[in-house]
Amino acid sequence: MDRSSDESTFKRINAEGVLLAGAGYAVLLQIAHPSVARGVAEHSDFASRPLDRLRGTLYYVYGSAHGTPEERERVHAIVRAIHRRVRGPGYNALDPELLLWVAATLHRSALHVHELTVAALSEEEHAEFLRDSAVYATALGLPEREWPRSPAEFDAYWERAYARLEVGPRARALAGELFRPNNRLLWPLTLTQRFLTGGLLDPELRSEFGIPWSQAHQRGFDRLMGFVRAVYPRLPRAVRTLPATLYMRSLRRNKGWKAPKPKRPAGVGGCPRVPGRGSRGNRVA
């Protein structure tokens, strides 16, 4: 794996285009929390504008990882303004507990996909990546002391939070909208994302979301991941980082991402941000 000496682990990993494979995985983890699902249902529009929801998340992620201090502050200010409007009975997108959960899902998704398709991180890299991933939540108001300070602390937090997840009718309906948007031209893309999401999710959550899965699905997913891991890391760095390059170019052309004017406001990734049942496995990739 090629590395630039002046590039942080956070910046290097978040530049990898293959991480887009985990987009649906992160979203379903987020909406598995009832408060998040309620906020998304009342303030988002997955079915009619799925690409806008994805674009908002990518501007936030890439801007946080690759932007100048001024660019990061502009992107963070836009997202904070959007999140202030996402509130209602039982949810508030700027609730520290929810900020922590959403940021944790973004961190876990990136880590999980990277380790499946590129390489495992060293202990030092893992700790550095975790530390810098705090920006996803602290930029929106989470006190820095609330972010896990070590991979072991993150694992303990994840296990507690994951055990409280509860996939209700609202979350299942949102997942249906995500993978079956109104625009049928997007269905090949969203069906692919559903397959990848099914492979990344733990079996219990996958079942609760109603994602079809079989031994044949699992064999196909395993073969795909093996193929990607064999080929993707050997691609030129410029190819692997093309999505990040294009989004940062767009962000700079628009002087820091001029937020779209949605019919209904939504948070990063299409939902307000973020995070509960039973004891679930702690499987941090």
Contacts in CASP RR format, 6 or more apart in sequence:
PFRMAT RR
TARGET T0000
AUTHOR 0000-0000-0000
METHOD contacts of the structure
MODEL  1
MDRSSDESTFKRINAEGVLLAGAGYAVLLQIAHPSVARGVAEHSDFASRP
LDRLRGTLYYVYGSAHGTPEERERVHAIVRAIHRRVRGPGYNALDPELLL
WVAATLHRSALHVHELTVAALSEEEHAEFLRDSAVYATALGLPEREWPRS
PAEFDAYWERAYARLEVGPRARALAGELFRPNNRLLWPLTLTQRFLTGGL
LDPELRSEFGIPWSQAHQRGFDRLMGFVRAVYPRLPRAVRTLPATLYMRS
LRRNKGWKAPKPKRPAGVGGCPRVPGRGSRGNRVA
1 118 0 8 1.000
1 119 0 8 1.000
1 233 0 8 1.000
2 237 0 8 1.000
3 12 0 8 1.000
4 12 0 8 1.000
8 128 0 8 1.000
8 132 0 8 1.000
9 121 0 8 1.000
9 125 0 8 1.000
9 128 0 8 1.000
9 129 0 8 1.000
9 132 0 8 1.000
10 65 0 8 1.000
10 128 0 8 1.000
10 129 0 8 1.000
10 132 0 8 1.000
10 133 0 8 1.000
11 65 0 8 1.000
11 66 0 8 1.000
13 19 0 8 1.000
13 110 0 8 1.000
13 111 0 8 1.000
13 114 0 8 1.000
13 129 0 8 1.000
14 61 0 8 1.000
14 62 0 8 1.000
14 64 0 8 1.000
14 65 0 8 1.000
14 66 0 8 1.000
14 110 0 8 1.000
14 244 0 8 1.000
15 65 0 8 1.000
15 66 0 8 1.000
15 240 0 8 1.000
15 241 0 8 1.000
15 244 0 8 1.000
16 114 0 8 1.000
16 118 0 8 1.000
16 240 0 8 1.000
16 241 0 8 1.000
17 240 0 8 1.000
17 241 0 8 1.000
17 242 0 8 1.000
17 243 0 8 1.000
17 244 0 8 1.000
18 113 0 8 1.000
18 114 0 8 1.000
18 117 0 8 1.000
18 118 0 8 1.000
18 228 0 8 1.000
18 232 0 8 1.000
18 240 0 8 1.000
19 109 0 8 1.000
19 110 0 8 1.000
19 113 0 8 1.000
19 114 0 8 1.000
20 243 0 8 1.000
21 113 0 8 1.000
21 117 0 8 1.000
21 193 0 8 1.000
21 196 0 8 1.000
21 200 0 8 1.000
22 109 0 8 1.000
22 112 0 8 1.000
22 113 0 8 1.000
22 196 0 8 1.000
22 197 0 8 1.000
22 200 0 8 1.000
23 54 0 8 1.000
23 57 0 8 1.000
23 109 0 8 1.000
23 193 0 8 1.000
24 178 0 8 1.000
24 193 0 8 1.000
24 196 0 8 1.000
24 197 0 8 1.000
25 109 0 8 1.000
25 112 0 8 1.000
25 113 0 8 1.000
25 196 0 8 1.000
25 197 0 8 1.000
25 198 0 8 1.000
25 200 0 8 1.000
25 201 0 8 1.000
26 105 0 8 1.000
26 106 0 8 1.000
26 108 0 8 1.000
26 109 0 8 1.000
26 269 0 8 1.000
27 178 0 8 1.000
27 269 0 8 1.000
27 270 0 8 1.000
27 271 0 8 1.000
28 171 0 8 1.000
28 175 0 8 1.000
28 178 0 8 1.000
28 197 0 8 1.000
28 201 0 8 1.000
28 205 0 8 1.000
28 209 0 8 1.000
29 105 0 8 1.000
29 108 0 8 1.000
29 109 0 8 1.000
29 165 0 8 1.000
29 201 0 8 1.000
29 205 0 8 1.000
30 36 0 8 1.000
30 40 0 8 1.000
30 101 0 8 1.000
30 102 0 8 1.000
30 105 0 8 1.000
30 269 0 8 1.000
30 271 0 8 1.000
30 273 0 8 1.000
30 274 0 8 1.000
30 275 0 8 1.000
31 37 0 8 1.000
31 40 0 8 1.000
31 171 0 8 1.000
31 174 0 8 1.000
31 175 0 8 1.000
31 271 0 8 1.000
32 165 0 8 1.000
32 166 0 8 1.000
32 167 0 8 1.000
32 171 0 8 1.000
32 205 0 8 1.000
32 208 0 8 1.000
32 209 0 8 1.000
32 276 0 8 1.000
33 98 0 8 1.000
33 101 0 8 1.000
33 164 0 8 1.000
33 165 0 8 1.000
33 166 0 8 1.000
33 274 0 8 1.000
33 275 0 8 1.000
33 276 0 8 1.000
34 166 0 8 1.000
34 168 0 8 1.000
34 170 0 8 1.000
34 171 0 8 1.000
34 276 0 8 1.000
35 90 0 8 1.000
35 91 0 8 1.000
35 95 0 8 1.000
35 98 0 8 1.000
35 275 0 8 1.000
36 91 0 8 1.000
36 98 0 8 1.000
36 101 0 8 1.000
36 102 0 8 1.000
36 271 0 8 1.000
36 272 0 8 1.000
36 273 0 8 1.000
36 274 0 8 1.000
36 275 0 8 1.000
37 168 0 8 1.000
37 170 0 8 1.000
37 171 0 8 1.000
37 174 0 8 1.000
38 90 0 8 1.000
38 91 0 8 1.000
38 170 0 8 1.000
39 86 0 8 1.000
39 88 0 8 1.000
39 91 0 8 1.000
39 93 0 8 1.000
39 271 0 8 1.000
39 272 0 8 1.000
40 46 0 8 1.000
40 174 0 8 1.000
40 266 0 8 1.000
40 270 0 8 1.000
40 271 0 8 1.000
40 272 0 8 1.000
41 170 0 8 1.000
41 173 0 8 1.000
41 174 0 8 1.000
42 88 0 8 1.000
43 85 0 8 1.000
43 86 0 8 1.000
43 264 0 8 1.000
43 265 0 8 1.000
43 266 0 8 1.000
43 267 0 8 1.000
43 272 0 8 1.000
44 53 0 8 1.000
44 264 0 8 1.000
44 266 0 8 1.000
44 267 0 8 1.000
44 270 0 8 1.000
44 271 0 8 1.000
44 272 0 8 1.000
45 53 0 8 1.000
45 262 0 8 1.000
45 263 0 8 1.000
45 264 0 8 1.000
45 266 0 8 1.000
46 53 0 8 1.000
46 174 0 8 1.000
46 177 0 8 1.000
46 178 0 8 1.000
46 181 0 8 1.000
46 270 0 8 1.000
47 177 0 8 1.000
47 180 0 8 1.000
47 181 0 8 1.000
47 182 0 8 1.000
48 181 0 8 1.000
48 182 0 8 1.000
48 183 0 8 1.000
49 262 0 8 1.000
50 178 0 8 1.000
50 181 0 8 1.000
50 183 0 8 1.000
50 186 0 8 1.000
50 190 0 8 1.000
51 186 0 8 1.000
52 260 0 8 1.000
52 262 0 8 1.000
53 266 0 8 1.000
53 269 0 8 1.000
53 270 0 8 1.000
54 269 0 8 1.000
55 260 0 8 1.000
56 267 0 8 1.000
56 268 0 8 1.000
56 269 0 8 1.000
56 270 0 8 1.000
57 268 0 8 1.000
57 269 0 8 1.000
57 270 0 8 1.000
58 243 0 8 1.000
58 247 0 8 1.000
59 75 0 8 1.000
59 247 0 8 1.000
59 250 0 8 1.000
59 251 0 8 1.000
59 257 0 8 1.000
60 75 0 8 1.000
60 76 0 8 1.000
60 79 0 8 1.000
60 136 0 8 1.000
60 268 0 8 1.000
60 269 0 8 1.000
61 106 0 8 1.000
61 136 0 8 1.000
62 244 0 8 1.000
62 247 0 8 1.000
62 248 0 8 1.000
62 251 0 8 1.000
63 71 0 8 1.000
63 72 0 8 1.000
63 75 0 8 1.000
63 247 0 8 1.000
63 248 0 8 1.000
63 251 0 8 1.000
63 257 0 8 1.000
64 72 0 8 1.000
64 75 0 8 1.000
64 76 0 8 1.000
64 135 0 8 1.000
64 136 0 8 1.000
64 139 0 8 1.000
65 244 0 8 1.000
66 244 0 8 1.000
66 248 0 8 1.000
67 75 0 8 1.000
67 248 0 8 1.000
67 251 0 8 1.000
71 251 0 8 1.000
71 252 0 8 1.000
71 256 0 8 1.000
72 135 0 8 1.000
72 139 0 8 1.000
74 255 0 8 1.000
74 256 0 8 1.000
74 257 0 8 1.000
75 251 0 8 1.000
75 256 0 8 1.000
75 257 0 8 1.000
76 139 0 8 1.000
76 140 0 8 1.000
78 257 0 8 1.000
78 259 0 8 1.000
79 139 0 8 1.000
79 140 0 8 1.000
79 267 0 8 1.000
79 268 0 8 1.000
80 94 0 8 1.000
80 139 0 8 1.000
80 140 0 8 1.000
80 141 0 8 1.000
81 259 0 8 1.000
82 259 0 8 1.000
82 265 0 8 1.000
82 266 0 8 1.000
82 267 0 8 1.000
82 268 0 8 1.000
83 93 0 8 1.000
83 94 0 8 1.000
83 140 0 8 1.000
83 267 0 8 1.000
83 268 0 8 1.000
83 272 0 8 1.000
83 273 0 8 1.000
84 93 0 8 1.000
84 94 0 8 1.000
85 265 0 8 1.000
86 92 0 8 1.000
86 93 0 8 1.000
86 265 0 8 1.000
86 266 0 8 1.000
86 267 0 8 1.000
86 272 0 8 1.000
87 93 0 8 1.000
87 94 0 8 1.000
87 272 0 8 1.000
91 98 0 8 1.000
91 272 0 8 1.000
92 98 0 8 1.000
92 272 0 8 1.000
93 267 0 8 1.000
93 272 0 8 1.000
93 273 0 8 1.000
93 274 0 8 1.000
94 140 0 8 1.000
94 141 0 8 1.000
94 273 0 8 1.000
96 137 0 8 1.000
96 141 0 8 1.000
96 142 0 8 1.000
96 143 0 8 1.000
96 146 0 8 1.000
97 275 0 8 1.000
98 272 0 8 1.000
98 273 0 8 1.000
98 274 0 8 1.000
98 275 0 8 1.000
99 137 0 8 1.000
99 140 0 8 1.000
99 141 0 8 1.000
99 142 0 8 1.000
99 273 0 8 1.000
99 274 0 8 1.000
100 137 0 8 1.000
100 142 0 8 1.000
100 146 0 8 1.000
100 147 0 8 1.000
100 157 0 8 1.000
100 274 0 8 1.000
100 275 0 8 1.000
101 161 0 8 1.000
101 273 0 8 1.000
101 274 0 8 1.000
101 275 0 8 1.000
102 136 0 8 1.000
102 137 0 8 1.000
102 268 0 8 1.000
102 271 0 8 1.000
102 273 0 8 1.000
102 274 0 8 1.000
102 275 0 8 1.000
103 133 0 8 1.000
103 134 0 8 1.000
103 136 0 8 1.000
103 137 0 8 1.000
103 142 0 8 1.000
103 147 0 8 1.000
103 273 0 8 1.000
103 274 0 8 1.000
104 154 0 8 1.000
104 157 0 8 1.000
104 158 0 8 1.000
104 161 0 8 1.000
104 275 0 8 1.000
105 274 0 8 1.000
106 133 0 8 1.000
106 136 0 8 1.000
107 129 0 8 1.000
107 130 0 8 1.000
107 133 0 8 1.000
107 136 0 8 1.000
107 154 0 8 1.000
108 158 0 8 1.000
108 284 0 8 1.000
108 285 0 8 1.000
109 200 0 8 1.000
110 129 0 8 1.000
110 133 0 8 1.000
111 121 0 8 1.000
111 126 0 8 1.000
111 129 0 8 1.000
111 284 0 8 1.000
111 285 0 8 1.000
112 200 0 8 1.000
112 284 0 8 1.000
112 285 0 8 1.000
113 200 0 8 1.000
113 285 0 8 1.000
114 121 0 8 1.000
114 285 0 8 1.000
115 121 0 8 1.000
115 285 0 8 1.000
116 225 0 8 1.000
116 228 0 8 1.000
116 229 0 8 1.000
116 285 0 8 1.000
117 225 0 8 1.000
117 228 0 8 1.000
117 229 0 8 1.000
117 232 0 8 1.000
117 233 0 8 1.000
118 229 0 8 1.000
118 232 0 8 1.000
118 233 0 8 1.000
119 233 0 8 1.000
121 129 0 8 1.000
123 151 0 8 1.000
126 151 0 8 1.000
127 150 0 8 1.000
127 151 0 8 1.000
130 148 0 8 1.000
130 150 0 8 1.000
130 151 0 8 1.000
130 154 0 8 1.000
131 149 0 8 1.000
134 142 0 8 1.000
134 144 0 8 1.000
134 147 0 8 1.000
137 146 0 8 1.000
137 147 0 8 1.000
137 273 0 8 1.000
138 144 0 8 1.000
138 147 0 8 1.000
140 273 0 8 1.000
148 154 0 8 1.000
148 156 0 8 1.000
148 157 0 8 1.000
151 284 0 8 1.000
154 284 0 8 1.000
155 282 0 8 1.000
155 284 0 8 1.000
158 282 0 8 1.000
158 284 0 8 1.000
159 280 0 8 1.000
159 281 0 8 1.000
159 282 0 8 1.000
161 275 0 8 1.000
161 276 0 8 1.000
162 280 0 8 1.000
162 281 0 8 1.000
162 282 0 8 1.000
163 276 0 8 1.000
163 277 0 8 1.000
163 278 0 8 1.000
163 279 0 8 1.000
163 280 0 8 1.000
164 275 0 8 1.000
164 276 0 8 1.000
164 277 0 8 1.000
164 278 0 8 1.000
165 205 0 8 1.000
165 275 0 8 1.000
165 276 0 8 1.000
165 277 0 8 1.000
165 280 0 8 1.000
166 276 0 8 1.000
166 277 0 8 1.000
167 205 0 8 1.000
167 208 0 8 1.000
167 209 0 8 1.000
168 208 0 8 1.000
171 209 0 8 1.000
172 208 0 8 1.000
172 209 0 8 1.000
172 210 0 8 1.000
175 209 0 8 1.000
175 210 0 8 1.000
175 211 0 8 1.000
178 190 0 8 1.000
178 193 0 8 1.000
179 190 0 8 1.000
179 191 0 8 1.000
179 193 0 8 1.000
179 194 0 8 1.000
180 187 0 8 1.000
180 190 0 8 1.000
181 187 0 8 1.000
181 190 0 8 1.000
194 211 0 8 1.000
195 217 0 8 1.000
195 221 0 8 1.000
196 221 0 8 1.000
197 211 0 8 1.000
198 206 0 8 1.000
198 211 0 8 1.000
198 213 0 8 1.000
198 217 0 8 1.000
198 221 0 8 1.000
199 206 0 8 1.000
199 213 0 8 1.000
199 217 0 8 1.000
199 218 0 8 1.000
199 221 0 8 1.000
201 209 0 8 1.000
201 211 0 8 1.000
202 280 0 8 1.000
202 281 0 8 1.000
202 283 0 8 1.000
203 213 0 8 1.000
204 280 0 8 1.000
205 280 0 8 1.000
206 213 0 8 1.000
207 213 0 8 1.000
232 240 0 8 1.000
238 245 0 8 1.000
250 257 0 8 1.000
251 257 0 8 1.000
266 272 0 8 1.000
267 273 0 8 1.000
END
